């Protein structure tokens, strides 16, 4: 159980980190919103603050559970590439709407010697360019909050999963702690305006249920400000 002061400190730090990630044009439903700062994205999302807050550890944990044929939605610059278990993952498709972000991801894959293992696909998360039941695992880390139609995106993720496949979702969600939840509600507007449109107070469990996803397990962190969800 975190002391109240520590939780509030983490809350403020997380909000501040969101504020640093502003794209040129607000909400990110178009890839062009990220093209302009793809080369500096890692400085904000892969720097010391996520590590200190434990977010990098959660990324590693989520990726370590992926297996078979894997799709990562909102893959960005490929920050998750080092954390996949190549013994378990047959191949990986990294999808994003931004060509520039995927370009950075491609260079990262080359540096890691993964170019033959991962395929980069530009595409719309709300209209995934894949047949039903294509993937054993679909993973998303911190991108659902920026989509204007999160339920549609989740339905697409569910559609392309094989029967019995695993959905892994590491996301901002509204805390069940009354104080933190209220803080998120009050700051949702300002945070969204300065953080690529991220709605950090969204009720992810409710969104998953609306998309027909059965939550098998959830793992809250930072006082419930973020959580790792596993669904079918």
N, C-alpha and C positions, 0 to 999 in steps of 0.2 A: 504494500500500500504506500503510495507516494505521499509525502507531506504536502499540504495544500500549497505552500509557497513554491515547492519544486514543480508541482503540476502547472501552476500559473506561469512560472518562468518558462517552462517548456511550451506552453500555449502561446505566449508572446513571441518566443523564438521562432516557432513554426509559422506564425502569422507573418513575422518579419521576413522569413525566408521566402514565403509565397510572394510577398511584396517585391522582392528583388527580381522575380522572374517575369517581368512585364514584357510582352511581345510588342511589336510595332502597332498592332491593331486589335487590342482587346481580346475577345473570346476567340478560341482557336479552332472553330469548326472548319476552317480552310488551312491548308498546309502553308500558304504564303505568310500566315501570321507568325510562323516560326522560322521561315527561310532567312529572315534578316539577322537573326542572332544565333544561328546554329553553331557557329564557331566558338561562341562564348558560353553556350548552354551548360557545358560540363563544369565550368567554373562555379556555377551556382548550384547545380543539382548533384554534382559529384564531389563537392568540396568537403571542408571539415565539419560544417554544421550538420549535414545529414548523418555523418559518422558519429558525432557527439550525441545526437538525438536518438541514435539506434536505428535509423532508417536504412542505412546500408546493410546492417545485419538482417533486417527484415527482407530486404531485396534478395539477399543470398539465400535465406531460408525458403522464400517462395520459389526461386529458380531451382533450388535443389530438389524440389518435389516434382518438377516437370519430367515427363518421360514420353517415349514414343515419338510420334510426329507432332511437333509443337508449333503453335502460332502465338507470337507475341504481338498484341495490339497496342498501338501507341508506343512503338519501340524507340522512337526518338534517335538519339545519337549512339544507341547500343550500349548504354551503361550496364545493362544486365548481362552482356555477352560473357564476361569472365566467370559468372556464377553458375552457369548451367553444367550439369554433370553429363559429359559427352558419352559416358558409358551407358547412360540411361536414355538419352535423347538421340533418336535416330537422325533427325534433321530438324532444322529450325527455320521458320518463315518469320521475318521481322517486318511488320507492316506499319507504315506511318503515312500521313498525308503530306508531309514536307519532304520535297526532293533534297533540299540542302541538309536536313537532319539525317536522312538516309545516306547521303554522301559521306558525312562524318562517320556514321556507323560502319559503312563499308571500309573506310580507312582503318577504323579500329579493328574490324574483323581481320583485315590483312596483317596488321601488326601482331595479332594474336595467333595467326596461322589458321584461321577458321573460315577462310573464304570458300572452301569447297563444302563446308558443312551448313552454312547459313545462306538463305536466299532473301534478298531485300525486295519488298513489294510496296509500291506506292498505291494507296487505296483509302477508301472511305470506310471508317469503322462501322457506320450505320448501314452500309451496303457492302458487306465483305464479298470479294470476288472469288469465292470458293464454293464448292458443292456441299450439300448437307453431309454431315458425318465424316468430314475429312481428317480431323485432328484428334489425337488422344488427349492432348492438353492444350488449353487456351489460357494465356497469362496476360495480365495487365497490371502495371505498377504506376499509380499516380497519373492516370490520364482520363479516367472516367469522369472526374470532376469538371473537366473542361468541355465536355460534349453537351450540346444543347438538348439532345435527345438521348439521355443515358439509358432509358429502358429499351429503346430501339437498338442501341449498341449491344446491350446485354442479351437481347433476343437473338441478335446475329451471332454473338459468341456461342450461345447455346445451340444455335442451328448447326454451326459447323463442327461442333463436338460429336465424336462418335458416341453411340449408346454406352453409358457407363464411363464416359470420359470425364476429365477433371478440369474444372474452372478454378483458376487461382487469381485472386483479386486483392491487391494491396492498395488501399485507398484511404483518402480522407473521408471521415464519416462523422455524423453528429454524435458527440459524446453522451453517454447515458448519465454522466455526472451533471446534476442540475446546474451547477455554477458554470462549468465549462460549456455545456450546451447553450446556455443563455448567452455566454460571451460569443460563441460562434454565431448565434442568430443575429446579434447586434452588429457584428463585424463582417457579416457575409458580403454586404454590398461593397464596402471599401476594399476588402481583400480581393473580391472578384475583379474590381476595376483595375487593380494594380498587379494581378497575378495570372495573366493569360486567361481570365474568365473563370478561374477555379472556384466552384461552389463548395467550400470546405465544410459546410454544415449539412450536406445532403444525407438523407437517411438511406444508407446503402443497403441494409437488410430489407427495407421496404421496396427499394428498386429491384433487388434480386427476386423478391417474391412476385412483383408485378411482371417480371420477365419470365416467370415460370421456372426459376432456378431454385433447387432445393439446397439450402445451406447445410452442409454436413458438419462444419466446424468454423468458428471464428476466434481470432486471437487478437484482442485489443492491445494497443500500446499507447504510450504518452497520455495516460488518463482517458483513453478511448477516443482521442482525436484522430487516430488512424487505426486501421485493423487489417489483418490478413484473413480473408474469407476463402473458404474452400467450398465449392458447390458442384452439383451434378445437373 
